[in-house]
Amino acid sequence: MALNQIAVDAAIAPEDADEVNPLRGFLLNLLVERKIPVKSKKMGPKVVWETYCDENEFEGWEHGDKFQKILRELRE
């Protein structure tokens, strides 16, 4: 999936601007394109994970605290 420019710009995590996080950009892209809701009550982290975990950007990730933290930060 091609990322829109907002997602590309935000793919760089604030804490380490030298390393691009493809999962962060992918999740932001889903939020911007309204494929996942901003409100976690409408689609919790587990459902987001189960829906999109087969995408390349999820390689090397687990549904755990780190994934949930990224998603929560993007939703704020």
C-alpha positions in Angstrom: 0.0 0.0 0.0 1.4 3.4 -1.0 1.5 5.8 1.9 0.2 9.3 1.6 2.6 12.1 2.5 1.2 12.7 6.0 2.0 9.1 6.8 5.4 9.2 5.2 6.4 12.3 7.3 5.1 10.6 10.5 6.9 7.3 9.9 9.9 8.7 11.6 9.4 8.1 15.3 10.0 11.3 17.4 12.4 9.6 19.8 14.8 8.4 17.0 14.6 10.6 14.0 17.3 8.7 12.2 15.4 5.4 11.9 12.2 5.1 9.9 9.5 2.9 11.4 7.4 1.4 8.5 4.8 0.1 10.9 4.2 3.5 12.4 3.7 5.0 8.9 1.5 2.2 7.8 -0.8 2.6 10.9 -0.9 6.3 10.4 -1.9 5.8 6.8 -4.7 3.6 7.9 -5.9 6.3 10.3 -5.6 9.1 7.8 -7.5 7.1 5.2 -10.1 6.1 7.8 -9.6 2.4 7.4 -9.2 2.2 11.2 -11.1 4.5 13.5 -9.4 7.0 15.8 -11.5 5.8 18.7 -10.1 2.5 20.1 -13.5 1.5 21.4 -14.7 1.1 17.8 -11.7 -1.0 16.8 -9.3 -2.1 19.5 -5.6 -2.9 19.1 -6.2 -6.6 18.9 -8.7 -6.2 16.0 -6.3 -3.9 14.2 -3.6 -6.5 14.6 -5.8 -9.4 13.5 -7.0 -7.4 10.5 -3.6 -6.2 9.2 -0.9 -8.4 10.7 -0.3 -10.2 7.4 1.0 -6.9 5.8 4.8 -6.6 5.2 5.1 -3.7 7.6 4.2 -6.0 10.5 7.2 -8.3 9.9 9.2 -8.8 13.1 6.4 -7.3 15.3 4.3 -9.0 17.9 0.9 -7.9 19.3 2.3 -6.6 22.5 2.9 -3.5 24.5 5.2 -1.9 21.9 2.6 -2.3 19.1 -0.2 -1.0 21.3 1.9 2.0 22.4 2.5 3.1 18.8 -1.1 2.7 17.9 -2.2 4.6 21.0 0.2 7.4 20.3 -1.0 7.8 16.7 -4.6 7.8 17.9 -4.0 10.7 20.3 
